[in-house]
Amino acid sequence: MRLSQASWLVIVLVALAGVAACNDSGTAGLDPRDDATRPGGIVGGPANQHDASLVGYWSRRLVTLDNSGNVSESATEWQFEPEGTGFRLQISRNYTAFLADTAVTFIEWSTGGGNVTIDYLPPASGSVTFRYRVLLDTLSLDELRFV
């Protein structure tokens, strides 16, 4: 049975509503950020600066519908703690095939010169540097936006 475009639109809208509904509790066991205003400024010594405006929980979700009618979602969530630690949570969902996968990577982070450098902790390895900006309740890492 082949579904019409209208049926797929309803499925996508229901999936988006489900994602929005679980936004505050979709990461059970992880502290979601509150809606408090983020103060600016630098915390820490000159060797390890931690911009307080980054501290908190940030999420980015992308839901796609491909030409075959498959609905999938990719989510990346960051938790930045004041002392320069945190984690990245990656979630992949295929709503059509009823599959999901997650990966948690623990991090240490620091800021300087408009950049945030994230070091991945074992068992992961490596580091990445993003140009960042916090405007109201939106974090931009290079061109990617998180709320």
C-alpha positions, 0 to 999 in steps of 0.5 A: 500500500503506497501512502499519498503525499498528504499522508506522509505530511501528516506522519512528518507533522506527527513526528515533529510534534512528538519531537517537540513534546519530548524536547524537555524530557527526551534526554532522560537522566540528562539535565536539560537547560533552564530558560534562564538568561545566560550571563556573558563574561569569562570564567576561569584562568587565562589557560582555561577560559570558559565563556559562561554564555555557553554553559547549558544544554543546546539541541539541534534536530533535523527531520528529513523526508526523502524521495522514497517516503522515508522519514528520519531524524538526526539530533545533536545535543551538547551539555556545557558545564561551568567547569569546562566539562560536558558531553555530546549526545547524538541520536539517529532515528529512522521513523519508517524502519522503527530504528534508533541509535545513540552515542554519548561522547564526554568532552572538555571545552574552553574558549578564546578569541571567539572560538570554542575548542572541544576535546573528546575524552577517552574512549573517543579522541581528537578535538574540534574548534568552532567559531561560536556565538550566543544570541539570546537563546541560540548557540551558533557553532560555525553555521550550525544553530542550536537552541 
